Amino acid sequence: MFGKDRANVAFDGKIENVLGANTRFDGQLKAQGNIRVDGYFDGSIETAGNVVIGQAARVNASIVANNVQVWGALQGRILASGRLEILPSGRVWGEVRVAALLIDEGGVFRGENLIVGKDEEPFLLEGGSAKPPSTGEES
């Protein structure tokens, strides 16, 4: 009722490279544009664009991309300068380093996540101090 309807399109721009549902690929894939995987992929993906892992896809890979959207299953390492979206049918296992992480209800993430950004903020407690509280034992 209040849920957001999502289309199967990850990000702006034309998808230039598609690995079809009945296709298996083992190896290294490098591209400049967007990539969509709907079949089985084992290896590495590197692109300046975005990567979409379709609902039926099974991927075991290291991925370097701008943004990554997962509808299917992905095991491996993700390095994204933008965001990782794990949709309701998506499952991700592995190490993730992204600027932003979105996991929809029903999506699964198991592994290690590090949010990286240009302007990392220090952890501040109430009152604006990043120093640990005093124990009273300082001289």
C-alpha positions in Angstrom: 0.0 0.0 0.0 2.7 2.5 1.0 5.5 0.7 -0.7 7.3 2.2 -3.6 6.9 0.6 -7.0 10.4 0.0 -8.5 11.2 -0.6 -12.1 13.9 -3.1 -13.1 16.1 -0.2 -14.1 19.0 0.8 -11.8 20.2 4.2 -12.9 20.1 6.7 -15.6 21.6 5.8 -18.9 21.4 3.2 -21.5 22.5 -0.4 -20.7 25.1 -1.1 -23.3 26.3 -4.5 -22.3 23.9 -7.4 -21.5 24.7 -11.0 -20.4 21.5 -12.8 -21.1 19.6 -15.2 -18.9 20.7 -18.3 -20.7 24.4 -17.3 -20.8 27.3 -18.3 -18.7 30.5 -16.2 -18.6 33.8 -17.0 -16.9 36.5 -14.4 -17.0 37.2 -10.6 -16.9 34.7 -8.1 -18.3 35.8 -4.5 -18.8 33.6 -1.7 -20.2 33.0 2.0 -20.1 29.2 1.8 -20.1 26.4 0.2 -18.1 26.3 -3.6 -17.7 23.4 -5.9 -16.9 23.9 -9.5 -15.9 20.9 -11.9 -16.1 22.8 -15.2 -16.4 25.7 -16.8 -14.6 28.9 -14.8 -14.2 32.1 -15.9 -12.6 35.1 -13.6 -12.6 35.5 -9.8 -12.4 33.6 -6.8 -13.8 35.1 -3.4 -14.1 33.3 -0.4 -15.6 33.0 3.4 -15.3 29.3 2.9 -15.5 26.7 1.0 -13.5 26.1 -2.7 -13.0 22.7 -4.3 -12.7 22.4 -7.9 -11.4 19.1 -9.2 -12.7 16.7 -11.3 -10.6 17.6 -14.6 -12.1 21.4 -13.9 -12.2 23.9 -15.8 -10.2 27.2 -13.9 -9.9 30.5 -14.8 -8.2 32.7 -11.8 -8.9 34.8 -8.8 -7.9 33.0 -5.7 -9.2 34.3 -2.2 -9.6 31.7 0.3 -10.8 30.0 3.6 -10.2 26.7 2.1 -8.9 25.6 -1.5 -8.4 22.0 -2.7 -8.1 21.3 -6.3 -7.1 18.0 -8.1 -7.8 19.6 -11.6 -7.9 22.4 -13.3 -6.0 26.0 -12.0 -5.8 29.0 -13.3 -3.9 32.3 -11.4 -4.0 33.7 -8.0 -3.6 32.0 -4.7 -4.6 33.8 -1.4 -4.8 31.4 1.3 -5.9 32.1 5.1 -6.0 28.4 5.6 -5.8 25.8 3.3 -4.1 24.9 -0.3 -3.7 21.2 -1.1 -3.8 20.0 -4.6 -2.7 16.4 -5.0 -3.8 13.8 -7.2 -2.2 14.9 -10.3 -4.1 18.6 -9.4 -3.9 21.2 -11.3 -1.9 24.8 -10.2 -1.4 27.6 -12.1 0.4 31.1 -10.6 0.7 33.1 -7.4 1.2 31.5 -4.1 0.2 33.1 -0.7 -0.1 30.6 1.9 -1.3 29.7 5.6 -0.7 26.1 4.6 0.1 24.2 1.4 0.9 20.5 0.8 0.4 18.9 -2.5 1.4 15.2 -2.9 0.7 12.9 -4.9 2.9 13.5 -8.6 2.0 17.0 -7.9 0.7 19.9 -9.9 2.3 23.4 -8.7 3.0 26.0 -11.0 4.7 29.6 -9.8 5.0 31.6 -6.7 5.7 30.6 -3.2 4.7 32.7 0.0 4.7 31.0 3.2 3.8 33.7 5.4 2.2 33.3 9.1 1.2 35.2 12.2 0.5 34.2 14.0 3.6 34.3 11.6 6.5 32.8 13.0 9.6 34.2 12.2 13.1 31.9 10.5 15.5 30.6 13.2 17.8 28.8 12.6 21.1 26.2 15.1 22.3 27.9 18.4 23.2 30.2 18.3 20.1 33.2 16.6 21.7 34.9 13.7 20.0 37.1 13.1 23.1 36.2 10.1 25.4 34.6 11.0 28.7 36.9 11.7 31.6 37.5 8.9 34.1 38.7 11.3 36.7 42.2 9.7 36.8 44.0 12.2 34.7 46.6 14.3 36.4 
